Amino acid sequence: EYTEPAQAFKEAGHEIITIDKQSGNEVTGKKGTIVKIDKSIDEVHPADFDALLIPGGFSPDLLREDDSFGEFAKAFIQDEK
């Protein structure tokens, strides 16, 4: 739910920046894929990005626990990105 969409973005020429609560952490997907977190939510601003990819699975549930992620995603909707 992350790997293939992220690869498609990369093949289309986009840079992927992973965001979570803390930069430098590694998260492991359901199928064992390990992804290193590039930036913390406190280090990024929606205006710096063209698109937002939220993987499926359990990720959205975890993100809902922190209002800063909801506000970040809401900015993409408001900016019609």
Secondary structure as UniProt FT lines:
FT   HELIX           3..11
FT   TURN            12..13
FT   STRAND          19..20
FT   TURN            23..24
FT   STRAND          26..28
FT   TURN            30..31
FT   STRAND          34..36
FT   STRAND          39..40
FT   HELIX           41..43
FT   HELIX           46..48
FT   TURN            57..58
FT   HELIX           59..63
FT   TURN            64..65
FT   HELIX           67..78
FT   TURN            79..80
//
